[in-house]
Structure formats: structure tokens, C-alpha cells
Amino acid sequence: MISRRSVLKGAAAAGLWAAGRARAEAWQQAVAPAPAGESLGQFVDPFIGTGGHGHTFPGAAMPGGLVQLSPDSGRQGGEWCAGYRYSDTEIAGFSHTHLSGTGTGDLCDILVTPTQAGAEMPASMASPFSHEKEKASPGYYSVDLQAFDIRAELTATRRVGLHRYAFLRPAASRQPALAFDLGFAINGDEPVETQITLEGPTTISGYRFSRGWAKDQRVFFVARFSTPFQTWLVGDPEGYSAERRQVQSTRARGLFRFVLRPGQPLLLKVGISPVSVDGARRNLERETPGWEFDGYRRDAAAAWERKLQRVRIETPDAARKTVFYTALYHALLAPTTFSDADGSYRGSNGDVQPPAAFQNHTVFSLWDTFRALHPLMTLIQAERVDDLVQSMMAIYRESGRLPVWPLWGNETDTKIGYHAVPVIADAIFKGLTTVNRGEALEAMKASALQDGRGLTWLKPPETRGYIPADEEAESVSKTLEYAFDDWCIAQLAAKLERQDDRRFFETRAGFYRNVFDASAGFMRPRLADGSWKTPFSPRVAQQQARDYTEGNAWHYTWSVMHDVRGLMTLVGGPEAFVRKLDDLFNQPPIIEGETVPPGTSGLIGQYAHGSAPSHHVAYLYAYAGAPWKSAGRVREIASTLYRTGPEGLCGTENCGQLSAWYLFSAMGFYPVNPAEGVYVIGAPQVEQATIDVGGQRSFTIEAQGLSPVNKYVTGATLNGKPLDRCWISHADISAGGTLRFTMGAEPNTAWASSPEAAPPSMTPR
């Protein structure tokens, strides 16, 4: 047999194995060697977030890959959204698709389980395991399955999962075997049609169609074994056959037995596709032409290393370094590729789309990720932004509106807002997308002017200037989040000199004022007749109709990212604004008789860091002339709610948003308004951070004198010139240079505290 190593023997470096691939994809950079110097992958711990409420998975994936090959326990419930939880004691198998840090479970498709099997299909193949015999690093996972002493190792390319199994001891009357279970499902996912076909002694293929959070999910696969299987069983729980070569059922299963020499590993490659079996086959052949598992593992590690090297930090705190680079790892897992190697993909209308000029993506947790993850990408993955925007625009062309929360070609309509708008607008304003701006504006308007989701009340003839609580659930949150999205539309309309659109959406951007009750001091549910809904408590989620999304009035009163100055005026001015922020953090978290809103975690007073709408709030002090208070709050959040260990995340990872907050905050700033190209300064949490902004340019943040005591910014310079404002622009960073902070133990209340030093807002000074 011709080995992969011999085919590629002439490669100049071990990592350049992509030379034989037909399609060299730019963002993967042809699997070039990782940069020289200290390996940053050693600081990544994929087990962070696999306990508590983090809902992350520890398995093997490439940055933004279609495949996430990871262990599953088979347990059901909200804490198993990623298929695995650190408290588990058994592993049911290894499936090829997973979600990172969501609050709802799905995927976990094409489950493979190694076992030692006799003549019958085993009733259960789950195996106990020990964390002492479990390892994970970027692009690699391994575990010893104790039931039959099987060592499992996993790695991945973008569209292929690779398995290596070592059967460490023989079992009497049993043979090494691999089982494929297409009926395996978690948390409401339900297979509706599955198929396994034996194509030959080393190849099987099939598909799994299911409904769940994704209402019509289609996964096709082709699997190849390094050794021919000798015997097999295929069927479903109703019965199995050793003669049939194909089974089509709602829960197809297959068992394949092998004869191995002592010490001989069994390797498996599984290519998947959202398009077809032939697409899965092409993905398999293009991305994994050979069998050298360790080579593919090195490729994956090198791909991760290149991404991690985009931000280099210096800190003597080893735990902080682990938290930082694990956060960067988590932030790069999604959105995920959703196309075959030839560029074809399954559209949101269910139709297979021909090869596209862009790399199509899915898993956009936009209600979360528009806030920080997407702005982070414009800094550290600018080359990928256009693909993401083009993917969203493709969904608009196929379905008539921009995505809300797309999952494997399905619109789940999870959460509120039309938050593709700020992502697209930000990319346009920063010059990072080739999308037609006029079409982008029309797409934004199509989402903003639809009739559903409470929007009828924001346009003629029903215009109220707010969404009535007696007509629509989550009315306060929707009114506020739509106002922000509408501000983004107004900015693009102004850029295109579409004045009627600009005026219309600027007006709607101010509708947040209509749900602020000055007598209560909070954003409050309002009825269609104009009266305030009663009874009202800012501490609970108004159980009658869920007036807020994963929160309460304490959380959502601050959700005016585009016009903090206008909100400050409503509250009573800068001093009253600061007092109210202090009250937020100093409130008792829970009192007797209250209910905690769904998804609320990471509480500091009534501040809830586990819920994304709170993420900008600590930075709002800067708008009121008190940036040192932002520094103190950011330090508290970063040091108490982000830790090493499985329970190191205070809430769901939300496809990178929780991590993106930490990454920005550790470097010293945060995009309060994520479509404005402005980053509000808090305080750095590492001594130095250097961002590779592309074009052989870098931007370095230095924190002179930073220590556990010296947590306040007492002065700053930008490229050697004094900086007396508490914000920097995207242009400042992308041009390259140095931002230098002087840190102190006591606040310098004079630094960046004047009204002129505050970040911009829709309401002028």
C-alpha cells in the first residue's frame, strides 16, 4: 500500500501536506507549519467549560470546521447540550457534530463506538472511563475505554473525523468491532430517516435525517476502515442481519468486526456533508488521501497554532494564560463551515446550492455573538469576515430575511432581534466585505419590516413606538434590541445617502425611550393602551408573560448600546447613572420568593455575566466620567467568573461570546456598541498583548505596573502621544501601533473623565 508519507515525501516541511489537495483554501493557509517560538496550544484546556453550565465539548475540531468529533455520554438534559459533561462516568461513543456552549442541545450525529463483540449486536456498548486516562488538546482527544481496554484517539480535518483505536487486550469469543448508531440522539433531536450501505469491505456510507432544534437536518457520510471488516450486522432495534448490505430505517445501526494482528491499530475516516453521499466521499478523498493519523493530528495542531498566534500575551500568571488561550480556542470553534470541499452547500430553503465563491457557514448564535465575537473576528480573523457576511446574505436570498439563529441550514428563530444587521453593517463600515451595500440595506429592511416577532407595532399603521406587553412576549427586550438594530440600519442608509430610510430608522432607534418609566427608573413593560403593566418588580422576569429575554429590568435597562448618553439623560444625568450602576452590582442577587430568569448565572449583585445582554454593562461607567469604576468591575468579573478547570465558565459559552468578552477585557477594552468601530477602555488584565492585525502590522497593548493591586489605568499613551479619552477606534488598532497604560493601586479620577473624553453616542454632547 502506498502510504500518505511516501506520496508527500518531497514536501518541504512536515506541515505542508496540503500540496496534494485539489482545493487550497485561503483561511486554512494550506496547512503551513505553525509559527516558530513558544507553542500556545499548550495553554489550551478543552475541558474548561465541560462542567458547570459551560456546555462545551472536549473533542477534536479544526477552527470553524464542519466536523466536531467528540465523546458523548448518552445522557439527556439541559446540562448535556454538547453531548458530554465532565461529571459523566460512561462514554456511549464518539459522534461527528457538536455545539459549543449552547443552551439547547442538538447535533451529535453519526455515533461510532469501538467495542469487542460476539455474534450478536450488543445491547449496550457504553463504557466506563477515567479522567486520569483522558487527554484533550486543540485538534486531538484520547481516552481509555475501560470495558474492553480500548484506547480511542480522535483528530479531524475540516470535513473529516479521524479515529484510531487500539484494542489493548483480547476478549474471549469476541472480536474488535466498530458500531455505527444513527439512531443516537440527545435532548429532543429525533431521527426520521437513516441509512447504512455497505459499499465494500473497507467502505460504508449513508445518511441521517433528523428533526429537533434544527427542524430538517441532513447529514451524509462516507466511512473508510484501514482494515477490511470480516463480518457485519446491520439493521435496527427491530432486528439485525448478517447478510443484508443496506438498511434504511428511522434508527439504522451497523456492527463491523475485524481481525487485527497483536498491536495493530484500527483506523477509521468519516467524511460528512450537508449535501450528499457523493459530497461526503469527495470531502473524504480530498482532505484525507492517506492513513497517517499522527500527521493529520499535527496538521490540526498547526492550524490551531496559527490562529492562536494571532494574539500573543505576556503574563507571569500561568492560570490566566490558560484561561486566555482556552477562551481564544473556544472563540474560534464557531461559526462552522457548512459547505463541501467543492463549495456546494444546502441552502436555508432546503435546496442544494451550486459551488459558491465564498465559504458558506452555519451556527450563528447571533443574539449572543453580535456583541463581541464578531467584532473580535474583525481584528483577529479579518480574512474570514466576508465569508460570514456572504453566508448571511445567501440566507436572505434563499428565505427573504436575514438569519436569526441558523443551525445546519435551518432557521431556528432562537432568541430575539435581527442581529445579522450589526454584523453586516460593521463589516461594511470596516471595509471587510465585498457584499453589495444596496442589497445589504434591502436585506436589513426586509428583516426590520416583517410582520412577525412583534414588529407590526413598530411600523404604520399600528405604530406605538414600543411593543405592547399584552400583545407580545418579551416585549421590553424586543423593543430595546430592535432599536439598536435599527440604529445600525440608519447608519448604513446614511452612508448610502438614502435619507428617507435614515430618518425612518433613526426614529425607531429612539423607541427605547418609550419603555423607560421615569417614576420607576427602569425599562418596564407597557400595555397597548399606553399604561404600565402592573404589578412590577425590577428583580424578576414578570412571570406572567416573560417581558424580558433571559433577564429582568435590572439587566435590560442598560440595553441601549447605541445611545448610552441618551439613556443617561433618562436616568437623571451622570451622577445618577453611576449610582444606578453601583446599585446594580451591589443588589442582593436573590431574595425569598423570587425566581431566577432562565439562563441567568454568573451573578454579581443583579449583574448576570452568564447572560449576554449584560456583557457591556461594566463599561458604561466610562460614559459617565468614571472609567476607573469600569476598571474595578472588569477586574472583578474577569478574576472571579473565569477560571481554570471544568467549571471555569460561569455560564453557557454561547458559541464564543463568553470567551470573546474575556479576550477583549483581558486586553483592556470592549466594543460596547459592536457596530460603531469603537472600543471602550476598561483595564488590561495581562501585562502585554500583541494582536496580529494583518499586512505585517501588529497592535501592542502594554500595562506598565500591572499587579493584583495595581488594577486602575492612571494614564495612557497611543503611539507615544498622551491619550486622554477612554476609548480607541478600530482604525487605531488596524493601523498598528502601541497603546501603553500606566497602572496604579488608586484611581486617577482625572484621567479620561471629562464629557469630551467619553465614547460617542447617538445623542450628541
ZAMARGU-4260 file (C-alpha; in steps of 0.2 Angstrom, whole numbers, plus 5000, padded with zeros to 4 digits):
<rodrens>
0) 5000/5000/5000 | 5006/5017/4996 | 5007/5027/5012 | 5002/5045/5013 | 5020/5049/5019
5) 5028/5042/5003 | 5016/5051/4992 | 5021/5068/5001 | 5039/5063/5004 | 5045/5078/4994
10) 5036/5091/5004 | 5047/5105/5011 | 5041/5104/5029 | 5030/5091/5038 | 5015/5103/5039
15) 5014/5106/5020 | 5004/5091/5017 | 4990/5101/5008 | 5001/5101/4992 | 4991/5086/4985
20) 4974/5093/4989 | 4964/5099/4974 | 4957/5115/4983 | 4969/5125/4994 | 4958/5136/5005
25) 4964/5153/5010 | 4959/5153/5028 | 4967/5136/5031 | 4983/5143/5023 | 4987/5127/5015
30) 4991/5119/5032 | 5008/5128/5033 | 5019/5125/5048 | 5015/5133/5064 | 5025/5149/5068
35) 5041/5146/5077 | 5043/5150/5095 | 5033/5146/5111 | 5018/5134/5107 | 5002/5142/5113
40) 4992/5126/5110 | 5000/5120/5127 | 4990/5133/5136 | 4973/5127/5129 | 4962/5116/5140
45) 4947/5110/5131 | 4940/5103/5147 | 4936/5121/5153 | 4918/5123/5152 | 4913/5105/5151
50) 4907/5106/5169 | 4895/5118/5177 | 4885/5127/5165 | 4898/5130/5151 | 4891/5116/5139
55) 4907/5115/5129 | 4914/5099/5122 | 4932/5092/5123 | 4934/5083/5107 | 4944/5086/5091
60) 4939/5100/5078 | 4948/5112/5066 | 4945/5131/5068 | 4927/5134/5061 | 4927/5116/5055
65) 4911/5106/5049 | 4917/5091/5060 | 4917/5092/5079 | 4922/5074/5084 | 4919/5072/5102
70) 4913/5059/5115 | 4895/5058/5121 | 4888/5050/5136 | 4870/5047/5130 | 4863/5057/5145
75) 4848/5068/5142 | 4845/5086/5150 | 4850/5104/5148 | 4867/5101/5155 | 4871/5089/5141
80) 4869/5101/5126 | 4886/5097/5120 | 4884/5078/5122 | 4897/5077/5136 | 4899/5083/5154
85) 4914/5081/5165 | 4904/5073/5179 | 4900/5058/5167 | 4907/5041/5171 | 4902/5032/5154
90) 4905/5036/5136 | 4892/5030/5124 | 4903/5033/5108 | 4910/5047/5098 | 4899/5057/5086
95) 4904/5070/5072 | 4895/5086/5076 | 4893/5096/5092 | 4888/5113/5098 | 4899/5123/5109
100) 4891/5131/5124 | 4873/5132/5119 | 4858/5132/5130 | 4848/5119/5119 | 4855/5103/5113
105) 4856/5095/5095 | 4868/5088/5083 | 4879/5073/5090 | 4877/5065/5073 | 4884/5048/5066
110) 4889/5040/5083 | 4904/5027/5082 | 4908/5016/5096 | 4923/5004/5097 | 4919/4988/5107
115) 4923/4969/5107 | 4908/4960/5100 | 4902/4942/5099 | 4889/4935/5086 | 4875/4947/5092
120) 4873/4965/5092 | 4877/4971/5110 | 4863/4978/5120 | 4874/4992/5126 | 4891/4997/5121
125) 4894/5011/5133 | 4910/5010/5143 | 4916/5017/5159 | 4931/5029/5158 | 4943/5038/5170
130) 4948/5056/5168 | 4966/5050/5173 | 4966/5042/5156 | 4958/5056/5146 | 4968/5069/5136
135) 4962/5084/5125 | 4972/5097/5116 | 4967/5108/5100 | 4963/5096/5087 | 4965/5080/5097
140) 4956/5069/5110 | 4960/5052/5118 | 4953/5041/5131 | 4954/5024/5138 | 4938/5014/5137
145) 4938/5003/5152 | 4925/4990/5147 | 4937/4981/5135 | 4953/4991/5137 | 4952/5001/5121
150) 4962/5016/5118 | 4952/5029/5107 | 4961/5043/5099 | 4952/5057/5088 | 4958/5071/5077
155) 4950/5080/5062 | 4951/5090/5046 | 4938/5102/5042 | 4926/5090/5035 | 4933/5073/5041
160) 4934/5064/5058 | 4948/5053/5060 | 4948/5039/5073 | 4962/5027/5079 | 4958/5013/5091
165) 4970/5001/5100 | 4962/4986/5107 | 4974/4983/5122 | 4969/4965/5127 | 4959/4951/5118
170) 4942/4946/5124 | 4937/4928/5124 | 4924/4924/5110 | 4924/4942/5104 | 4932/4952/5090
175) 4937/4970/5089 | 4922/4979/5082 | 4915/4996/5077 | 4897/5001/5079 | 4888/5015/5070
180) 4872/5020/5078 | 4862/5033/5068 | 4848/5032/5080 | 4858/5040/5094 | 4850/5057/5099
185) 4850/5070/5113 | 4838/5082/5120 | 4823/5082/5108 | 4833/5078/5092 | 4824/5064/5083
190) 4830/5054/5068 | 4817/5052/5055 | 4826/5043/5041 | 4843/5035/5042 | 4853/5023/5030
195) 4868/5012/5031 | 4875/5005/5015 | 4890/4993/5013 | 4900/4998/4998 | 4914/4986/5000
200) 4925/4978/5014 | 4933/4994/5019 | 4919/5007/5015 | 4902/5011/5021 | 4891/5026/5018
205) 4874/5033/5022 | 4864/5047/5030 | 4855/5053/5045 | 4840/5065/5043 | 4833/5071/5059
210) 4822/5085/5067 | 4825/5094/5083 | 4831/5111/5086 | 4836/5110/5068 | 4819/5105/5060
215) 4826/5097/5045 | 4844/5092/5047 | 4853/5081/5034 | 4870/5073/5037 | 4878/5062/5024
220) 4893/5052/5027 | 4906/5040/5020 | 4917/5030/5031 | 4933/5020/5027 | 4942/5007/5038
225) 4961/5004/5037 | 4957/4986/5038 | 4943/4976/5029 | 4929/4971/5041 | 4927/4952/5041
230) 4909/4950/5047 | 4895/4963/5050 | 4877/4965/5056 | 4865/4979/5050 | 4848/4983/5055
235) 4838/4992/5068 | 4832/4989/5086 | 4818/4978/5077 | 4831/4966/5071 | 4849/4963/5063
240) 4855/4954/5048 | 4872/4947/5044 | 4868/4946/5025 | 4860/4962/5021 | 4871/4975/5013
245) 4859/4990/5016 | 4847/4996/5030 | 4835/5010/5029 | 4826/5014/5045 | 4822/5028/5057
250) 4836/5021/5068 | 4849/5011/5057 | 4863/5003/5066 | 4878/4993/5060 | 4892/4982/5068
255) 4908/4979/5059 | 4920/4966/5066 | 4939/4965/5062 | 4953/4953/5063 | 4969/4963/5069
260) 4986/4957/5072 | 4993/4960/5090 | 4996/4978/5092 | 4988/4983/5076 | 4978/4999/5077
265) 4961/5001/5068 | 4959/5017/5059 | 4943/5025/5053 | 4940/5040/5042 | 4922/5048/5042
270) 4919/5062/5029 | 4902/5071/5031 | 4892/5083/5020 | 4876/5093/5021 | 4874/5089/5003
275) 4875/5071/4998 | 4884/5055/5000 | 4895/5059/4985 | 4899/5076/4993 | 4905/5066/5008
280) 4915/5055/4998 | 4924/5070/4989 | 4927/5078/5006 | 4935/5062/5012 | 4946/5059/4997
285) 4951/5077/4996 | 4955/5081/5014 | 4962/5063/5019 | 4970/5054/5005 | 4981/5044/5017
290) 4981/5035/5033 | 4994/5043/5044 | 4984/5048/5059 | 4998/5057/5068 | 5001/5068/5053
295) 4983/5074/5052 | 4985/5077/5071 | 5000/5088/5068 | 4991/5097/5054 | 4976/5101/5066
300) 4988/5107/5079 | 4997/5118/5067 | 4981/5125/5061 | 4976/5129/5078 | 4993/5136/5082
305) 4992/5149/5068 | 4976/5155/5074 | 4981/5156/5092 | 4997/5166/5087 | 4986/5180/5081
310) 4986/5186/5099 | 5002/5184/5110 | 5001/5189/5128 | 5014/5190/5142 | 5009/5187/5160
315) 5018/5178/5174 | 5001/5171/5179 | 5000/5153/5172 | 4982/5151/5176 | 4977/5167/5167
320) 4987/5162/5152 | 4977/5145/5151 | 4961/5155/5153 | 4965/5167/5139 | 4971/5154/5126
325) 4957/5142/5130 | 4945/5157/5128 | 4953/5161/5111 | 4951/5142/5106 | 4933/5142/5111
330) 4930/5159/5101 | 4937/5151/5085 | 4926/5135/5085 | 4911/5143/5078 | 4903/5149/5066
335) 4906/5132/5057 | 4909/5128/5039 | 4893/5122/5030 | 4899/5118/5013 | 4908/5104/5004
340) 4926/5105/4998 | 4919/5110/4980 | 4909/5124/4988 | 4892/5117/4986 | 4880/5118/5001
345) 4862/5115/5007 | 4853/5132/5007 | 4841/5138/5020 | 4827/5134/5008 | 4832/5116/5008
350) 4839/5116/4990 | 4857/5111/4986 | 4866/5126/4980 | 4879/5126/4967 | 4898/5129/4972
355) 4899/5147/4979 | 4913/5159/4978 | 4913/5161/4996 | 4914/5148/5011 | 4897/5145/5017
360) 4895/5144/5036 | 4881/5140/5049 | 4879/5140/5068 | 4877/5159/5070 | 4872/5161/5088
365) 4869/5180/5084 | 4859/5185/5099 | 4875/5182/5109 | 4889/5184/5096 | 4885/5200/5088
370) 4890/5209/5104 | 4909/5204/5105 | 4913/5188/5095 | 4910/5196/5078 | 4919/5212/5082
375) 4934/5201/5088 | 4934/5192/5071 | 4936/5209/5063 | 4953/5211/5072 | 4960/5193/5073
380) 4951/5184/5058 | 4948/5199/5046 | 4951/5187/5031 | 4936/5177/5036 | 4923/5191/5039
385) 4917/5192/5021 | 4913/5173/5020 | 4902/5175/5036 | 4893/5190/5029 | 4891/5182/5012
390) 4883/5167/5021 | 4871/5178/5029 | 4866/5187/5013 | 4864/5170/5005 | 4851/5165/5018
395) 4842/5182/5014 | 4842/5177/4996 | 4835/5160/4999 | 4822/5164/5013 | 4818/5183/5011
400) 4826/5188/5028 | 4842/5188/5037 | 4846/5174/5049 | 4842/5175/5067 | 4850/5158/5073
405) 4854/5146/5059 | 4859/5129/5063 | 4864/5117/5049 | 4853/5126/5035 | 4838/5128/5047
410) 4832/5144/5054 | 4828/5141/5072 | 4822/5158/5076 | 4830/5157/5093 | 4830/5172/5104
415) 4826/5190/5098 | 4832/5204/5087 | 4839/5203/5069 | 4857/5204/5074 | 4864/5199/5057
420) 4861/5218/5054 | 4875/5224/5066 | 4887/5211/5060 | 4885/5215/5042 | 4885/5234/5045
425) 4901/5233/5055 | 4909/5223/5041 | 4904/5236/5028 | 4910/5251/5039 | 4927/5242/5042
430) 4929/5238/5023 | 4930/5219/5027 | 4916/5213/5015 | 4913/5214/4996 | 4894/5212/4998
435) 4884/5224/4988 | 4879/5238/5000 | 4862/5242/4992 | 4857/5224/4993 | 4863/5223/5011
440) 4852/5238/5016 | 4837/5230/5007 | 4841/5214/5017 | 4841/5223/5033 | 4825/5232/5029
445) 4817/5215/5025 | 4820/5209/5042 | 4816/5225/5051 | 4799/5227/5042 | 4792/5209/5043
450) 4776/5207/5052 | 4780/5194/5064 | 4791/5194/5081 | 4781/5210/5087 | 4787/5221/5073
455) 4770/5226/5067 | 4769/5238/5082 | 4784/5247/5076 | 4778/5252/5059 | 4762/5260/5051
460) 4748/5259/5053 | 4750/5251/5070 | 4765/5261/5076 | 4765/5263/5095 | 4784/5267/5097
465) 4786/5251/5108 | 4780/5233/5108 | 4765/5231/5119 | 4767/5218/5133 | 4749/5212/5132
470) 4751/5208/5113 | 4769/5201/5113 | 4780/5191/5125 | 4797/5198/5129 | 4791/5215/5124
475) 4803/5225/5133 | 4819/5216/5127 | 4812/5216/5109 | 4809/5235/5109 | 4826/5238/5115
480) 4836/5226/5104 | 4826/5231/5088 | 4830/5249/5092 | 4849/5245/5092 | 4847/5235/5076
485) 4838/5250/5068 | 4852/5262/5073 | 4863/5251/5063 | 4852/5251/5048 | 4851/5270/5049
490) 4870/5272/5049 | 4871/5261/5033 | 4856/5271/5025 | 4866/5287/5029 | 4882/5281/5021
495) 4872/5276/5005 | 4863/5293/5006 | 4846/5285/5007 | 4839/5299/5018 | 4821/5293/5020
500) 4827/5276/5026 | 4839/5285/5038 | 4826/5296/5045 | 4814/5281/5047 | 4826/5270/5056
505) 4834/5284/5066 | 4816/5287/5073 | 4815/5269/5078 | 4832/5269/5085 | 4825/5281/5098
510) 4810/5270/5103 | 4819/5263/5118 | 4814/5279/5127 | 4796/5273/5126 | 4798/5259/5138
515) 4808/5269/5151 | 4797/5273/5166 | 4805/5288/5174 | 4795/5285/5190 | 4802/5268/5192
520) 4819/5271/5185 | 4818/5255/5174 | 4814/5249/5157 | 4797/5242/5160 | 4783/5233/5151
525) 4770/5244/5144 | 4752/5239/5138 | 4744/5244/5121 | 4734/5257/5129 | 4750/5266/5135
530) 4749/5262/5153 | 4762/5252/5163 | 4760/5234/5166 | 4757/5230/5185 | 4762/5223/5196
535) 4781/5227/5193 | 4797/5222/5201 | 4814/5225/5193 | 4821/5210/5201 | 4810/5196/5192
540) 4806/5192/5174 | 4787/5196/5176 | 4782/5178/5176 | 4765/5181/5168 | 4772/5184/5150
545) 4791/5184/5151 | 4793/5203/5147 | 4812/5201/5146 | 4823/5189/5137 | 4833/5179/5150
550) 4833/5193/5162 | 4824/5206/5171 | 4823/5225/5172 | 4839/5227/5181 | 4848/5218/5167
555) 4839/5225/5152 | 4838/5244/5157 | 4856/5246/5151 | 4852/5238/5133 | 4854/5255/5124
560) 4872/5252/5117 | 4870/5265/5103 | 4864/5279/5114 | 4871/5277/5131 | 4871/5296/5133
565) 4853/5297/5129 | 4850/5283/5142 | 4860/5293/5155 | 4849/5308/5152 | 4833/5297/5156
570) 4841/5290/5172 | 4845/5308/5178 | 4862/5313/5172 | 4880/5306/5175 | 4880/5305/5194
575) 4863/5297/5195 | 4869/5285/5181 | 4884/5280/5191 | 4874/5277/5207 | 4862/5266/5197
580) 4876/5256/5190 | 4883/5254/5208 | 4866/5248/5214 | 4866/5235/5200 | 4882/5227/5206
585) 4878/5229/5225 | 4860/5222/5225 | 4857/5206/5234 | 4856/5193/5219 | 4841/5183/5225
590) 4828/5186/5239 | 4815/5175/5246 | 4800/5172/5234 | 4810/5177/5218 | 4813/5167/5203
595) 4829/5167/5193 | 4826/5171/5175 | 4830/5157/5163 | 4849/5157/5158 | 4854/5169/5172
600) 4870/5164/5180 | 4887/5172/5185 | 4878/5185/5197 | 4887/5199/5205 | 4873/5208/5213
605) 4859/5209/5200 | 4873/5209/5186 | 4872/5192/5177 | 4888/5189/5167 | 4881/5172/5161
610) 4868/5181/5151 | 4875/5190/5135 | 4864/5206/5137 | 4874/5211/5152 | 4891/5210/5144
615) 4893/5228/5140 | 4887/5235/5156 | 4903/5236/5167 | 4910/5248/5153 | 4896/5260/5155
620) 4904/5270/5169 | 4916/5277/5156 | 4902/5286/5148 | 4898/5295/5164 | 4915/5301/5168
625) 4920/5287/5179 | 4931/5275/5169 | 4940/5269/5185 | 4924/5261/5190 | 4924/5251/5174
630) 4941/5245/5178 | 4937/5239/5195 | 4921/5230/5189 | 4930/5222/5174 | 4944/5215/5186
635) 4931/5208/5197 | 4922/5199/5183 | 4937/5193/5175 | 4946/5186/5190 | 4930/5178/5199
640) 4920/5172/5184 | 4934/5165/5173 | 4944/5151/5180 | 4954/5135/5175 | 4946/5118/5177
645) 4930/5110/5170 | 4919/5123/5180 | 4929/5138/5174 | 4915/5146/5165 | 4901/5155/5174
650) 4888/5151/5161 | 4885/5144/5144 | 4899/5148/5132 | 4887/5153/5118 | 4897/5149/5103
655) 4912/5160/5108 | 4903/5175/5116 | 4908/5172/5134 | 4926/5169/5129 | 4926/5185/5117
660) 4921/5196/5132 | 4936/5189/5142 | 4948/5191/5127 | 4943/5209/5124 | 4943/5213/5143
665) 4960/5205/5146 | 4967/5216/5133 | 4959/5231/5140 | 4944/5237/5130 | 4927/5231/5124
670) 4915/5235/5109 | 4900/5242/5119 | 4892/5247/5103 | 4898/5232/5092 | 4894/5241/5075
675) 4902/5258/5079 | 4921/5253/5077 | 4924/5260/5094 | 4932/5250/5109 | 4929/5257/5127
680) 4944/5256/5139 | 4942/5246/5155 | 4958/5240/5161 | 4970/5226/5155 | 4972/5210/5164
685) 4988/5205/5156 | 5005/5214/5156 | 5006/5214/5137 | 4995/5208/5122 | 5000/5209/5104
690) 4987/5207/5090 | 4992/5202/5073 | 4981/5214/5063 | 4987/5208/5046 | 4998/5216/5032
695) 5013/5213/5043 | 5006/5225/5056 | 5003/5222/5074 | 4995/5232/5088 | 5003/5230/5106
700) 4994/5234/5122 | 5006/5237/5137 | 5001/5238/5155 | 5015/5245/5165 | 5015/5241/5183
705) 5000/5229/5182 | 4998/5218/5198 | 4985/5211/5209 | 4985/5228/5217 | 4988/5240/5203
710) 4971/5237/5193 | 4967/5255/5188 | 4973/5264/5172 | 4980/5281/5179 | 4986/5286/5162
715) 4989/5281/5144 | 4998/5285/5128 | 4994/5279/5110 | 5009/5278/5099 | 5019/5289/5111
720) 5006/5303/5112 | 4995/5306/5128 | 4978/5298/5127 | 4965/5307/5137 | 4950/5298/5131
725) 4943/5281/5137 | 4941/5274/5120 | 4951/5269/5104 | 4945/5266/5087 | 4946/5251/5076
730) 4956/5262/5064 | 4969/5265/5078 | 4971/5246/5080 | 4971/5240/5062 | 4984/5253/5058
735) 4996/5245/5070 | 5005/5254/5085 | 5006/5253/5104 | 4994/5258/5117 | 5003/5260/5134
740) 4994/5260/5150 | 5001/5266/5167 | 4993/5256/5181 | 4991/5261/5199 | 4983/5255/5215
745) 4972/5270/5217 | 4960/5278/5204 | 4966/5293/5194 | 4949/5301/5194 | 4955/5315/5182
750) 4960/5303/5168 | 4948/5302/5154 | 4934/5309/5165 | 4928/5324/5156 | 4912/5324/5145
755) 4924/5326/5130 | 4933/5310/5134 | 4918/5299/5134 | 4914/5287/5120 | 4902/5293/5106
760) 4883/5290/5107 | 4868/5294/5096 | 4863/5308/5107 | 4876/5322/5104 | 4885/5330/5119
</rodrens>
